[in-house]
Amino acid sequence: CSAFVQITFRSRLGVDLPRTTEELAREGERVHRSELQAGDLVFFKTGFRQRHVGIYMGGKRFLHASTSRGVMTSSLNNVYWKERYWKARRIELEDQPAALSVSDESR
């Protein structure tokens, strides 16, 4: 999951991020769940020492890589993810890329 986030940020945004979920969890600024914006990283505690990370897309949905199902979107309101939600981090970008913003042209 962390490799997916790292590759996505590098290829789509030109931003280099650390490779592991542990390191990603220390990047950027902490964001309250009620203030999530597209592009924020969302973290989950999936086991005793296991963590999972995805990229928030808006509308309470996030994009992530599952070891069993590949890249997928899920809802933060899904019982599994809701119970395991840990925190969110915002990576500061110099300019908000078009890939993360919604304009009238893309609707």
N, CA, C and O atoms as CSV, one atom per row, in Angstrom:
chain,resi,resn,atom,element,x,y,z
A,1,CYS,N,N,0.826,-1.198,0.000
A,1,CYS,CA,C,0.000,0.000,0.000
A,1,CYS,C,C,0.869,1.261,0.000
A,1,CYS,O,O,0.546,2.232,-0.684
A,2,SER,N,N,1.964,1.254,0.757
A,2,SER,CA,C,2.824,2.436,0.807
A,2,SER,C,C,3.557,2.640,-0.515
A,2,SER,O,O,3.791,3.777,-0.926
A,3,ALA,N,N,3.920,1.546,-1.181
A,3,ALA,CA,C,4.578,1.665,-2.488
A,3,ALA,C,C,3.617,2.295,-3.493
A,3,ALA,O,O,4.028,3.115,-4.314
A,4,PHE,N,N,2.342,1.917,-3.433
A,4,PHE,CA,C,1.339,2.510,-4.309
A,4,PHE,C,C,1.256,4.024,-4.087
A,4,PHE,O,O,1.235,4.792,-5.049
A,5,VAL,N,N,1.211,4.452,-2.827
A,5,VAL,CA,C,1.148,5.878,-2.509
A,5,VAL,C,C,2.411,6.583,-3.015
A,5,VAL,O,O,2.332,7.642,-3.638
A,6,GLN,N,N,3.561,5.992,-2.746
A,6,GLN,CA,C,4.831,6.589,-3.172
A,6,GLN,C,C,4.870,6.750,-4.697
A,6,GLN,O,O,5.204,7.825,-5.195
A,7,ILE,N,N,4.537,5.708,-5.427
A,7,ILE,CA,C,4.573,5.746,-6.890
A,7,ILE,C,C,3.554,6.739,-7.445
A,7,ILE,O,O,3.851,7.467,-8.392
A,8,THR,N,N,2.361,6.774,-6.864
A,8,THR,CA,C,1.316,7.689,-7.325
A,8,THR,C,C,1.741,9.136,-7.144
A,8,THR,O,O,1.596,9.939,-8.066
A,9,PHE,N,N,2.262,9.484,-5.976
A,9,PHE,CA,C,2.681,10.862,-5.735
A,9,PHE,C,C,3.847,11.254,-6.647
A,9,PHE,O,O,3.912,12.388,-7.122
A,10,ARG,N,N,4.757,10.323,-6.887
A,10,ARG,CA,C,5.901,10.634,-7.754
A,10,ARG,C,C,5.456,10.788,-9.211
A,10,ARG,O,O,5.835,11.751,-9.878
A,11,SER,N,N,4.658,9.848,-9.700
A,11,SER,CA,C,4.293,9.867,-11.124
A,11,SER,C,C,3.257,10.935,-11.462
A,11,SER,O,O,3.321,11.537,-12.534
A,12,ARG,N,N,2.313,11.175,-10.574
A,12,ARG,CA,C,1.231,12.123,-10.862
A,12,ARG,C,C,1.503,13.538,-10.390
A,12,ARG,O,O,1.009,14.499,-10.979
A,13,LEU,N,N,2.296,13.671,-9.317
A,13,LEU,CA,C,2.495,14.982,-8.706
A,13,LEU,C,C,3.949,15.435,-8.679
A,13,LEU,O,O,4.243,16.583,-8.345
A,14,GLY,N,N,4.857,14.528,-9.033
A,14,GLY,CA,C,6.276,14.874,-9.001
A,14,GLY,C,C,6.809,15.057,-7.590
A,14,GLY,O,O,7.792,15.768,-7.384
A,15,VAL,N,N,6.166,14.419,-6.614
A,15,VAL,CA,C,6.543,14.550,-5.206
A,15,VAL,C,C,7.148,13.237,-4.723
A,15,VAL,O,O,6.540,12.175,-4.856
A,16,ASP,N,N,8.349,13.323,-4.164
A,16,ASP,CA,C,8.994,12.131,-3.611
A,16,ASP,C,C,8.591,11.958,-2.154
A,16,ASP,O,O,8.744,12.872,-1.343
A,17,LEU,N,N,8.079,10.785,-1.833
A,17,LEU,CA,C,7.674,10.454,-0.473
A,17,LEU,C,C,8.457,9.240,0.000
A,17,LEU,O,O,8.987,8.486,-0.816
A,18,PRO,N,N,8.533,9.045,1.315
A,18,PRO,CA,C,9.190,7.842,1.852
A,18,PRO,C,C,8.484,6.572,1.393
A,18,PRO,O,O,7.347,6.617,0.922
A,19,ARG,N,N,9.156,5.465,1.532
A,19,ARG,CA,C,8.660,4.186,1.029
A,19,ARG,C,C,7.719,3.461,1.992
A,19,ARG,O,O,6.786,2.801,1.537
A,20,THR,N,N,7.930,3.561,3.297
A,20,THR,CA,C,7.146,2.752,4.227
A,20,THR,C,C,5.975,3.535,4.828
A,20,THR,O,O,5.995,4.764,4.902
A,21,THR,N,N,4.956,2.786,5.252
A,21,THR,CA,C,3.799,3.412,5.891
A,21,THR,C,C,4.217,4.124,7.173
A,21,THR,O,O,3.703,5.203,7.472
A,22,GLU,N,N,5.138,3.540,7.934
A,22,GLU,CA,C,5.634,4.185,9.159
A,22,GLU,C,C,6.210,5.558,8.869
A,22,GLU,O,O,5.910,6.527,9.566
A,23,GLU,N,N,7.045,5.636,7.829
A,23,GLU,CA,C,7.659,6.923,7.471
A,23,GLU,C,C,6.617,7.895,6.928
A,23,GLU,O,O,6.656,9.083,7.247
A,24,LEU,N,N,5.688,7.403,6.111
A,24,LEU,CA,C,4.635,8.256,5.568
A,24,LEU,C,C,3.783,8.858,6.683
A,24,LEU,O,O,3.322,9.994,6.571
A,25,ALA,N,N,3.576,8.102,7.753
A,25,ALA,CA,C,2.738,8.553,8.869
A,25,ALA,C,C,3.345,9.743,9.608
A,25,ALA,O,O,2.668,10.378,10.417
A,26,ARG,N,N,4.608,10.049,9.340
A,26,ARG,CA,C,5.272,11.200,9.970
A,26,ARG,C,C,5.425,12.378,9.017
A,26,ARG,O,O,5.888,13.443,9.426
A,27,GLU,N,N,5.047,12.206,7.761
A,27,GLU,CA,C,5.187,13.267,6.756
A,27,GLU,C,C,4.045,14.273,6.856
A,27,GLU,O,O,2.948,13.939,7.304
A,28,GLY,N,N,4.310,15.492,6.441
A,28,GLY,CA,C,3.264,16.510,6.346
A,28,GLY,C,C,2.675,16.892,7.690
A,28,GLY,O,O,3.287,16.699,8.741
A,29,GLU,N,N,1.467,17.440,7.627
A,29,GLU,CA,C,0.765,17.905,8.826
A,29,GLU,C,C,-0.435,17.019,9.124
A,29,GLU,O,O,-1.094,16.511,8.216
A,30,ARG,N,N,-0.701,16.845,10.396
A,30,ARG,CA,C,-1.861,16.059,10.810
A,30,ARG,C,C,-3.142,16.801,10.425
A,30,ARG,O,O,-3.207,18.026,10.527
A,31,VAL,N,N,-4.149,16.063,9.987
A,31,VAL,CA,C,-5.422,16.637,9.551
A,31,VAL,C,C,-6.541,15.919,10.293
A,31,VAL,O,O,-6.547,14.691,10.375
A,32,HIS,N,N,-7.478,16.673,10.827
A,32,HIS,CA,C,-8.635,16.072,11.486
A,32,HIS,C,C,-9.524,15.419,10.426
A,32,HIS,O,O,-9.631,15.912,9.303
A,33,ARG,N,N,-10.142,14.336,10.786
A,33,ARG,CA,C,-10.986,13.585,9.846
A,33,ARG,C,C,-12.065,14.460,9.212
A,33,ARG,O,O,-12.405,14.270,8.045
A,34,SER,N,N,-12.591,15.387,9.947
A,34,SER,CA,C,-13.651,16.253,9.419
A,34,SER,C,C,-13.119,17.286,8.430
A,34,SER,O,O,-13.906,17.961,7.767
A,35,GLU,N,N,-11.801,17.420,8.320
A,35,GLU,CA,C,-11.200,18.417,7.432
A,35,GLU,C,C,-10.440,17.794,6.263
A,35,GLU,O,O,-9.625,18.462,5.628
A,36,LEU,N,N,-10.701,16.524,5.976
A,36,LEU,CA,C,-10.003,15.845,4.889
A,36,LEU,C,C,-10.253,16.521,3.553
A,36,LEU,O,O,-11.353,16.996,3.268
A,37,GLN,N,N,-9.191,16.554,2.730
A,37,GLN,CA,C,-9.266,17.075,1.367
A,37,GLN,C,C,-8.660,16.040,0.431
A,37,GLN,O,O,-7.832,15.227,0.842
A,38,ALA,N,N,-9.077,16.077,-0.829
A,38,ALA,CA,C,-8.514,15.165,-1.834
A,38,ALA,C,C,-6.998,15.274,-1.819
A,38,ALA,O,O,-6.440,16.372,-1.817
A,39,GLY,N,N,-6.349,14.135,-1.810
A,39,GLY,CA,C,-4.886,14.089,-1.800
A,39,GLY,C,C,-4.287,13.833,-0.430
A,39,GLY,O,O,-3.108,13.498,-0.323
A,40,ASP,N,N,-5.088,13.986,0.626
A,40,ASP,CA,C,-4.587,13.692,1.973
A,40,ASP,C,C,-4.343,12.190,2.098
A,40,ASP,O,O,-5.024,11.383,1.465
A,41,LEU,N,N,-3.374,11.832,2.912
A,41,LEU,CA,C,-3.101,10.427,3.181
A,41,LEU,C,C,-3.924,9.995,4.383
A,41,LEU,O,O,-3.945,10.684,5.403
A,42,VAL,N,N,-4.599,8.863,4.269
A,42,VAL,CA,C,-5.391,8.332,5.378
A,42,VAL,C,C,-4.749,7.021,5.837
A,42,VAL,O,O,-4.359,6.179,5.028
A,43,PHE,N,N,-4.654,6.877,7.155
A,43,PHE,CA,C,-3.943,5.744,7.755
A,43,PHE,C,C,-4.882,4.929,8.633
A,43,PHE,O,O,-5.803,5.454,9.259
A,44,PHE,N,N,-4.616,3.627,8.657
A,44,PHE,CA,C,-5.434,2.693,9.402
A,44,PHE,C,C,-4.539,1.741,10.175
A,44,PHE,O,O,-3.452,1.387,9.718
A,45,LYS,N,N,-5.003,1.329,11.349
A,45,LYS,CA,C,-4.335,0.287,12.126
A,45,LYS,C,C,-5.062,-1.012,11.817
A,45,LYS,O,O,-6.192,-1.221,12.258
A,46,THR,N,N,-4.410,-1.880,11.059
A,46,THR,CA,C,-5.061,-3.109,10.612
A,46,THR,C,C,-4.643,-4.339,11.400
A,46,THR,O,O,-5.156,-5.432,11.163
A,47,GLY,N,N,-3.731,-4.173,12.321
A,47,GLY,CA,C,-3.267,-5.277,13.148
A,47,GLY,C,C,-2.431,-4.719,14.284
A,47,GLY,O,O,-2.273,-3.504,14.402
A,48,PHE,N,N,-1.895,-5.593,15.118
A,48,PHE,CA,C,-1.133,-5.158,16.285
A,48,PHE,C,C,-0.049,-4.151,15.909
A,48,PHE,O,O,0.046,-3.087,16.520
A,49,ARG,N,N,0.760,-4.477,14.918
A,49,ARG,CA,C,1.800,-3.548,14.452
A,49,ARG,C,C,1.680,-3.287,12.960
A,49,ARG,O,O,2.634,-2.834,12.327
A,50,GLN,N,N,0.525,-3.567,12.403
A,50,GLN,CA,C,0.323,-3.388,10.970
A,50,GLN,C,C,-0.450,-2.110,10.700
A,50,GLN,O,O,-1.411,-1.777,11.394
A,51,ARG,N,N,0.001,-1.399,9.663
A,51,ARG,CA,C,-0.635,-0.153,9.259
A,51,ARG,C,C,-0.944,-0.211,7.770
A,51,ARG,O,O,-0.292,-0.933,7.015
A,52,HIS,N,N,-1.948,0.559,7.357
A,52,HIS,CA,C,-2.350,0.625,5.951
A,52,HIS,C,C,-2.532,2.099,5.602
A,52,HIS,O,O,-2.952,2.891,6.446
A,53,VAL,N,N,-2.215,2.470,4.358
A,53,VAL,CA,C,-2.341,3.867,3.937
A,53,VAL,C,C,-3.040,3.934,2.587
A,53,VAL,O,O,-2.879,3.056,1.738
A,54,GLY,N,N,-3.817,4.994,2.409
A,54,GLY,CA,C,-4.483,5.254,1.137
A,54,GLY,C,C,-4.505,6.748,0.877
A,54,GLY,O,O,-4.072,7.542,1.712
A,55,ILE,N,N,-5.010,7.123,-0.282
A,55,ILE,CA,C,-5.095,8.527,-0.687
A,55,ILE,C,C,-6.565,8.918,-0.715
A,55,ILE,O,O,-7.361,8.323,-1.442
A,56,TYR,N,N,-6.921,9.930,0.086
A,56,TYR,CA,C,-8.309,10.383,0.164
A,56,TYR,C,C,-8.712,11.034,-1.155
A,56,TYR,O,O,-7.959,11.823,-1.725
A,57,MET,N,N,-9.915,10.692,-1.635
A,57,MET,CA,C,-10.397,11.189,-2.921
A,57,MET,C,C,-11.539,12.194,-2.788
A,57,MET,O,O,-11.934,12.807,-3.779
A,58,GLY,N,N,-12.065,12.370,-1.603
A,58,GLY,CA,C,-13.256,13.193,-1.419
A,58,GLY,C,C,-14.469,12.283,-1.311
A,58,GLY,O,O,-14.402,11.102,-1.654
A,59,GLY,N,N,-15.570,12.832,-0.837
A,59,GLY,CA,C,-16.800,12.045,-0.729
A,59,GLY,C,C,-16.672,10.835,0.167
A,59,GLY,O,O,-17.361,9.835,-0.030
A,60,LYS,N,N,-15.785,10.920,1.161
A,60,LYS,CA,C,-15.537,9.844,2.129
A,60,LYS,C,C,-14.968,8.580,1.481
A,60,LYS,O,O,-15.106,7.488,2.032
A,61,ARG,N,N,-14.324,8.722,0.300
A,61,ARG,CA,C,-13.727,7.585,-0.401
A,61,ARG,C,C,-12.218,7.762,-0.473
A,61,ARG,O,O,-11.708,8.882,-0.513
A,62,PHE,N,N,-11.511,6.630,-0.488
A,62,PHE,CA,C,-10.061,6.674,-0.615
A,62,PHE,C,C,-9.581,5.586,-1.563
A,62,PHE,O,O,-10.227,4.552,-1.732
A,63,LEU,N,N,-8.441,5.842,-2.172
A,63,LEU,CA,C,-7.816,4.945,-3.129
A,63,LEU,C,C,-6.665,4.254,-2.426
A,63,LEU,O,O,-5.870,4.906,-1.748
A,64,HIS,N,N,-6.566,2.945,-2.578
A,64,HIS,CA,C,-5.505,2.209,-1.894
A,64,HIS,C,C,-5.227,0.907,-2.611
A,64,HIS,O,O,-5.977,0.493,-3.495
A,65,ALA,N,N,-4.142,0.269,-2.219
A,65,ALA,CA,C,-3.763,-1.001,-2.821
A,65,ALA,C,C,-3.939,-2.105,-1.795
A,65,ALA,O,O,-3.382,-2.058,-0.698
A,66,SER,N,N,-4.717,-3.086,-2.173
A,66,SER,CA,C,-4.963,-4.254,-1.333
A,66,SER,C,C,-4.079,-5.392,-1.829
A,66,SER,O,O,-3.954,-5.597,-3.037
A,67,THR,N,N,-3.469,-6.128,-0.915
A,67,THR,CA,C,-2.616,-7.240,-1.336
A,67,THR,C,C,-3.441,-8.324,-2.026
A,67,THR,O,O,-2.925,-9.027,-2.896
A,68,SER,N,N,-4.693,-8.469,-1.658
A,68,SER,CA,C,-5.515,-9.528,-2.255
A,68,SER,C,C,-6.334,-9.055,-3.456
A,68,SER,O,O,-6.661,-9.858,-4.330
A,69,ARG,N,N,-6.672,-7.758,-3.511
A,69,ARG,CA,C,-7.577,-7.291,-4.564
A,69,ARG,C,C,-6.984,-6.214,-5.470
A,69,ARG,O,O,-7.670,-5.734,-6.372
A,70,GLY,N,N,-5.729,-5.824,-5.254
A,70,GLY,CA,C,-5.103,-4.802,-6.097
A,70,GLY,C,C,-5.557,-3.394,-5.734
A,70,GLY,O,O,-6.038,-3.155,-4.627
A,71,VAL,N,N,-5.402,-2.468,-6.672
A,71,VAL,CA,C,-5.783,-1.071,-6.435
A,71,VAL,C,C,-7.298,-0.963,-6.468
A,71,VAL,O,O,-7.957,-1.485,-7.367
A,72,MET,N,N,-7.836,-0.275,-5.467
A,72,MET,CA,C,-9.286,-0.175,-5.338
A,72,MET,C,C,-9.676,1.077,-4.573
A,72,MET,O,O,-8.832,1.715,-3.943
A,73,THR,N,N,-10.944,1.426,-4.626
A,73,THR,CA,C,-11.469,2.505,-3.802
A,73,THR,C,C,-12.347,1.887,-2.723
A,73,THR,O,O,-12.996,0.862,-2.927
A,74,SER,N,N,-12.346,2.542,-1.574
A,74,SER,CA,C,-13.183,2.094,-0.458
A,74,SER,C,C,-13.760,3.311,0.234
A,74,SER,O,O,-13.288,4.432,0.043
A,75,SER,N,N,-14.777,3.084,1.036
A,75,SER,CA,C,-15.420,4.151,1.795
A,75,SER,C,C,-14.873,4.194,3.220
A,75,SER,O,O,-14.671,3.158,3.853
A,76,LEU,N,N,-14.638,5.399,3.710
A,76,LEU,CA,C,-14.247,5.548,5.111
A,76,LEU,C,C,-15.378,5.106,6.026
A,76,LEU,O,O,-15.142,4.802,7.196
A,77,ASN,N,N,-16.600,5.065,5.513
A,77,ASN,CA,C,-17.759,4.646,6.306
A,77,ASN,C,C,-17.939,3.133,6.336
A,77,ASN,O,O,-18.771,2.628,7.089
A,78,ASN,N,N,-17.168,2.399,5.525
A,78,ASN,CA,C,-17.210,0.946,5.562
A,78,ASN,C,C,-16.869,0.500,6.980
A,78,ASN,O,O,-15.937,1.033,7.582
A,79,VAL,N,N,-17.592,-0.452,7.516
A,79,VAL,CA,C,-17.401,-0.886,8.902
A,79,VAL,C,C,-15.939,-1.244,9.179
A,79,VAL,O,O,-15.380,-0.836,10.197
A,80,TYR,N,N,-15.322,-2.006,8.275
A,80,TYR,CA,C,-13.928,-2.424,8.471
A,80,TYR,C,C,-13.003,-1.216,8.606
A,80,TYR,O,O,-12.227,-1.136,9.558
A,81,TRP,N,N,-13.080,-0.275,7.659
A,81,TRP,CA,C,-12.167,0.872,7.671
A,81,TRP,C,C,-12.526,1.871,8.772
A,81,TRP,O,O,-11.639,2.485,9.365
A,82,LYS,N,N,-13.803,2.032,9.043
A,82,LYS,CA,C,-14.242,2.975,10.084
A,82,LYS,C,C,-13.679,2.578,11.445
A,82,LYS,O,O,-13.240,3.437,12.211
A,83,GLU,N,N,-13.690,1.288,11.746
A,83,GLU,CA,C,-13.185,0.797,13.031
A,83,GLU,C,C,-11.662,0.879,13.136
A,83,GLU,O,O,-11.117,0.911,14.239
A,84,ARG,N,N,-10.977,0.913,11.997
A,84,ARG,CA,C,-9.516,0.878,11.997
A,84,ARG,C,C,-8.865,2.218,11.657
A,84,ARG,O,O,-7.639,2.331,11.636
A,85,TYR,N,N,-9.695,3.238,11.389
A,85,TYR,CA,C,-9.145,4.554,11.053
A,85,TYR,C,C,-8.203,5.024,12.156
A,85,TYR,O,O,-8.516,4.915,13.342
A,86,TRP,N,N,-7.052,5.544,11.755
A,86,TRP,CA,C,-6.047,5.989,12.722
A,86,TRP,C,C,-5.847,7.498,12.655
A,86,TRP,O,O,-6.056,8.201,13.644
A,87,LYS,N,N,-5.442,7.996,11.490
A,87,LYS,CA,C,-5.176,9.424,11.350
A,87,LYS,C,C,-5.041,9.780,9.878
A,87,LYS,O,O,-5.078,8.911,9.007
A,88,ALA,N,N,-4.884,11.076,9.615
A,88,ALA,CA,C,-4.653,11.559,8.249
A,88,ALA,C,C,-3.540,12.588,8.281
A,88,ALA,O,O,-3.349,13.287,9.276
A,89,ARG,N,N,-2.805,12.671,7.174
A,89,ARG,CA,C,-1.702,13.626,7.033
A,89,ARG,C,C,-1.858,14.344,5.695
A,89,ARG,O,O,-2.260,13.743,4.700
A,90,ARG,N,N,-1.536,15.631,5.685
A,90,ARG,CA,C,-1.570,16.418,4.450
A,90,ARG,C,C,-0.142,16.737,4.043
A,90,ARG,O,O,0.636,17.305,4.809
A,91,ILE,N,N,0.176,16.357,2.818
A,91,ILE,CA,C,1.486,16.637,2.254
A,91,ILE,C,C,1.415,18.006,1.592
A,91,ILE,O,O,0.584,18.228,0.711
A,92,GLU,N,N,2.270,18.914,2.006
A,92,GLU,CA,C,2.273,20.253,1.429
A,92,GLU,C,C,2.813,20.203,0.005
A,92,GLU,O,O,3.900,19.680,-0.241
A,93,LEU,N,N,2.044,20.750,-0.924
A,93,LEU,CA,C,2.441,20.842,-2.315
A,93,LEU,C,C,2.584,22.312,-2.668
A,93,LEU,O,O,1.811,23.142,-2.188
A,94,GLU,N,N,3.565,22.646,-3.504
A,94,GLU,CA,C,3.763,24.048,-3.883
A,94,GLU,C,C,2.529,24.605,-4.561
A,94,GLU,O,O,2.074,25.697,-4.223
A,95,ASP,N,N,1.989,23.875,-5.502
A,95,ASP,CA,C,0.758,24.255,-6.188
A,95,ASP,C,C,-0.165,23.051,-6.153
A,95,ASP,O,O,0.288,21.913,-6.273
A,96,GLN,N,N,-1.454,23.297,-5.990
A,96,GLN,CA,C,-2.384,22.173,-6.018
A,96,GLN,C,C,-2.500,21.694,-7.458
A,96,GLN,O,O,-2.948,22.448,-8.322
A,97,PRO,N,N,-2.110,20.473,-7.726
A,97,PRO,CA,C,-2.157,19.955,-9.093
A,97,PRO,C,C,-3.587,19.807,-9.599
A,97,PRO,O,O,-4.516,19.597,-8.819
A,98,ALA,N,N,-3.747,19.918,-10.902
A,98,ALA,CA,C,-5.058,19.750,-11.522
A,98,ALA,C,C,-5.637,18.373,-11.234
A,98,ALA,O,O,-6.855,18.201,-11.194
A,99,ALA,N,N,-4.758,17.389,-11.032
A,99,ALA,CA,C,-5.205,16.026,-10.789
A,99,ALA,C,C,-5.993,15.903,-9.488
A,99,ALA,O,O,-6.747,14.946,-9.311
A,100,LEU,N,N,-5.827,16.859,-8.579
A,100,LEU,CA,C,-6.523,16.782,-7.289
A,100,LEU,C,C,-7.660,17.776,-7.166
A,100,LEU,O,O,-8.419,17.726,-6.198
A,101,SER,N,N,-7.793,18.672,-8.120
A,101,SER,CA,C,-8.847,19.669,-8.005
A,101,SER,C,C,-9.968,19.348,-8.978
A,101,SER,O,O,-9.755,18.711,-10.009
A,102,VAL,N,N,-11.151,19.796,-8.637
A,102,VAL,CA,C,-12.307,19.588,-9.496
A,102,VAL,C,C,-12.673,20.930,-10.088
A,102,VAL,O,O,-12.965,21.879,-9.359
A,103,SER,N,N,-12.659,21.012,-11.392
A,103,SER,CA,C,-13.027,22.256,-12.042
A,103,SER,C,C,-14.337,22.056,-12.793
A,103,SER,O,O,-14.803,20.928,-12.950
A,104,ASP,N,N,-14.926,23.149,-13.253
A,104,ASP,CA,C,-16.164,23.061,-14.005
A,104,ASP,C,C,-15.992,22.252,-15.279
A,104,ASP,O,O,-16.928,21.592,-15.732
A,105,GLU,N,N,-14.788,22.301,-15.865
A,105,GLU,CA,C,-14.527,21.598,-17.118
A,105,GLU,C,C,-14.535,20.092,-16.931
A,105,GLU,O,O,-14.857,19.359,-17.866
A,106,SER,N,N,-14.185,19.611,-15.736
A,106,SER,CA,C,-14.065,18.162,-15.535
A,106,SER,C,C,-15.344,17.532,-15.023
A,106,SER,O,O,-15.374,16.319,-14.813
A,107,ARG,N,N,-16.391,18.294,-14.816
A,107,ARG,CA,C,-17.645,17.747,-14.292
A,107,ARG,C,C,-18.508,17.190,-15.376
A,107,ARG,O,O,-19.599,16.691,-15.102
